[in-house]
Amino acid sequence: QGVQQLIKRYYKNQQKEREEAERMKKLLVHEQELWQRGYLHIAGIDEAGRGPLAGPVVAAACILPAKFKLNGLNDSKKLTENKREKLFLEIKKEALGYAVGSAEPAEIDALNILEATKLAMFRAVKNLNISPHFLLIDALEIPNLKIPQEGIVDGDAVSASIAAASIIAKVSRDHLMIQLDELYPEYKFAKNKGYGTREHLTALRKYGPCPIHRKSFTPVQEQSSVV
């Protein structure tokens, strides 16, 4: 029975590996097509932090090698924190190039969150240490760039490059919010990352907005008028 169990486990693992290899193959369909068209350096671009009430919106650009394979790579929202952290380190090690860019709360208030997101993406591309030949972007297009680009709806679920960028953006922003928690501990930013949790809203009502709150967002605006 012990041998039979080992055999079953072996074939089950083999099946999982085949399924993961097939999933990764599908994630690279957009990249493969562009590589075949002669675009060598393809940068995937995604953002993290459009919804929070505090902190910057952070974007990442990531250029993967042609023979890239990283089991478990997925949209950052579908991964646990531990898995994101692990993949974050592996992506940085394997990528040809990566960079982050951000737009601060004051810029979000001045421009609106959509335009600030595009600005953060623009900065991420400009911060790359290797020039991209094509951009694959999650759902958006970035103005003022002469690089060919394509916005893909749900791109972080269908493109390996965008999924990698989503992980870099998310983990980079989370690390920043943990640092900002030391400056503003009453809001528990290390825990809520600036999102409007019940605990965060309670602190906002008690202490009012701090310098990194987005004053144009309604829950913050309401407390600003009270203060």
HELIX and SHEET records of a PDB file:
HELIX    1   1 GLY A    2  LEU A   27  1                                  26    
HELIX    2   2 VAL A   29  GLN A   36  1                                   8    
HELIX    3   3 SER A   76  LYS A   78  5                                   3    
HELIX    4   4 GLU A   81  GLU A   94  1                                  14    
HELIX    5   5 PRO A  105  LEU A  111  1                                   7    
HELIX    6   6 ILE A  113  LYS A  126  1                                  14    
HELIX    7   7 GLY A  155  VAL A  158  1                                   4    
HELIX    8   8 ALA A  160  LEU A  183  1                                  24    
HELIX    9   9 PRO A  185  TYR A  187  5                                   3    
HELIX   10  10 PHE A  189  ASN A  192  1                                   4    
HELIX   11  11 ARG A  198  TYR A  207  1                                  10    
HELIX   12  12 THR A  218  VAL A  226  1                                   9    
SHEET    1   A 5 GLY A  97  ALA A 103  0                                        
SHEET    2   A 5 VAL A  57  ILE A  63 -1                                        
SHEET    3   A 5 ILE A  42  ALA A  48 -1                                        
SHEET    4   A 5 PHE A 134  ASP A 138  1                                        
SHEET    5   A 5 GLN A 149  ILE A 152  1                                        
END                                                                             
